[in-house]
Amino acid sequence: MDITYHPITLHKKVPLTISRGTRSQSTNLFIQITADNITGYGEATPFSIGDQTQTTDNITQDLDRITEGISYYHPLDRQIIEESLDQIAPCSAARAAINVALWDWLGQKVGLPLWQLWGLDRQRIGPTAVTVGISSPEDAIARIRRWHTDYPDLRSIKIKLGSPAGIATDQAMFSALQSEFRPHDKISIDANGGWTLEDAKTMATWLAERNVTYLEQPLPVSANHQLGELKHHSPLPIFIDESCFTSRDIMPLAPYIDGINIKLMKSGGLTEAYRMIHTARACGLSVMFGCYSDSALSNTALAQLSPLANHLDLDSHLNLKDNPFIGAKLDLGRLMPNEQPGLGITHQP
């Protein structure tokens, strides 16, 4: 099989600020795997979580090693390709790009969209959240109004908190937004590890009184040992994101949480994402899907598995000025994959 890739810099319409900083653009790697006159597409998005930093340069170097190690196999040689990738041990974003491209190729080969290949029911897909980043109350209001204007059918909103300025600043921003929430809006909170245990306890109670649905990554990864105490005091379900990359991370933390956030770039692709879903279910946990600065390619890929998720946050491509692919489309606030084979994506220059 022939493997090629190239970088594209994607620019956000509105820069996104979280507890760790602000991002306005991202240089992603787009992958093509071709065999039997069929081309599958994948994407690798750089991201940074503490000591887990995967840059465009890191990803490129790992894709070079992957190409050298697996290009002489056929896309149907999935078992040996997976074993080879285990030995190469690339960063998770590079592995995700290869894995998604192989799934896209397979779906096209058999003439089925991936959701149908897996026997899933698209009608079970719930609304995807759109994100309001950390900002002043005035800017937060402007952002949510823009979301409502651009996508009036949206029904789920994720608010980023964990401001370095403290929880009083978080409360002021959230309070300002409350008048903008519509009766049917589902509201969730993501602190990106920006709170201490005591602040997380305070905010969990405060937010529960304001009809928030769940709380995502309230504590930093270094405070995983405090999740049990937080869960004991929190009236809100606790989901983890940065604390959970693959299925191996789930069981040790399962007693202290209520759910996990699966992202393609953390998991290493759709194969591991599928494994994580069933591992989480076996542990009695809920499942949500999330994204980084991904294009429509990666969000369409994860949308194929969306009938299996409780909560969805696949909105990054909706905030792009330049989106190289068209794929799953919003329908009544739900990101719905189409009936085309594979991922069902179309490349646009």
Summary of the structure (lengths in Angstrom):
residues: 349
radius of gyration: 19.5
end to end distance: 23.9
largest distance: 58.9
contacts: 1255
relative contact order: 0.16
helix: 42%
strand: 25%
